[in-house]
Amino acid sequence: MYNNTRTMGTWYERKAADYLKKQGLFILRYNYRCRSGEIDLIARDGRYLVFVEVKYRNDNSSGYALDAVNPAKQRKICKVARYFLTVEYRCMDVPCRFDVVGIDDDEVHWIKNAFEYI
């Protein structure tokens, strides 16, 4: 079905975005990239700017999708978020949240405020 992992990742990121839209979030950016790394989705949820990491697993042999967002990954996401707020958004005084969407097989798990700004 997928010719490479990037194509598969994009498909699941779109699936997560569709899920979040149905929950009332407004997607601002897909796959925001800078020198420091990447954030899968950037969205608005009321007054919050939400940085979303999306993880997919087709089976549990290597753990659950949500387990893949470890402290090192969290630090990287926060670094990219800081860059986005400074350079693209031009404002650091914005209420932010870091969410994780894990997709195991076809089951979507959304963790709001999954980790704090590091």
N, C-alpha and C positions, 0 to 999 in steps of 0.2 A: 504494500500500500504506500509506503514512504520510501523515497529514493535516498534519503540521508537523514541524519539526526536533526539537522537544522530545519528541514521541512516538517519533520514530526514535531519538533519543539514549537514551531510557529503554529501548527494546527492546534496543539493543546493550549497554547497561549490565547488563541482566538476563542477556543471553547471556554476557557476561564473568563475571558472578557465578556462573552455573551452571558455567562452565568452572573457575573457581577452587575452587568447592565440590568438584568431582570431583578436584581436586588436593589436597584435605584442608584447605582454609581454611574458617573459620567466619565468615560475613558478619554483622557487627554492625549496620551502618548502610548505607542506600542514600541517595544524594544528600544528604549532610549539608551544610546551608547555615547560614551566619552572615553578619554584616555584611562580613567580609573576603573572602568568596567561597564556593566549593563544592568538596567532595571527592566524587567519584563513589561510591566504596565505601570502607568502613572494615571491616577484617577482622582476625581472629586467625589466626596461623600459629605454633602452638606458643607460645613465650614472647613472640613479636613481635606488636606492634600494627602493622597494615599499612594504609597509606593508598594507595589505588589510583586512578590516573587512567585513564580508558577513552577511547580515540580510535578513530574509525571512518572509513574511506575506502572508497568504492565503486569508485574507480579511482585510478591513480597520477598523474593529471594535475596534481594540486596537492600531490604528495609522498606519502610513506608515512605511515600513521597515527602511528607512533612518533616521526616527525620533528616532530610538532606540539607535543610537550612540550618547549618551549624553555626557556632560563634564566628568562625572565620568568614563564612558567607555573609553573615549579618553585618560584620564590620565593612565588608566590601560594598554592600548595598547602601549602608549609611554614608560611605565616602562618595558614592555616585550621587546620592540624594543631596548631599552638601554641595556638590558641584552644580547640580541642576538648580538648586535654590539660589545659589550665588550668581551663576552665569546666565541661565535661561530665564529663571523666574524673577531675578533681580530683587529678591526679598528673602531674608532669613526669618522674619517674624511672622511665620505662617504656621497654624496648627497642623502638625503632620502625624501620620500614622504609618506603621509598617505592617502590612498584612501578608499572609501566605495562603496561596491556593494550592492544595495538593490534590492530584487526580490519581487515584489508584484504580486501575482498570477503567471503568467509566463512572466511578463514584467521586463526586466533587466534595472536598472538605475545605471550608473557608475559615481561616483563623484571623479574626480582626485583632489588631494590635498585638501581633504575634511576638514582637520583641521591641525593646526600647531603643532609642537612638544611642548609638555607641560612639 
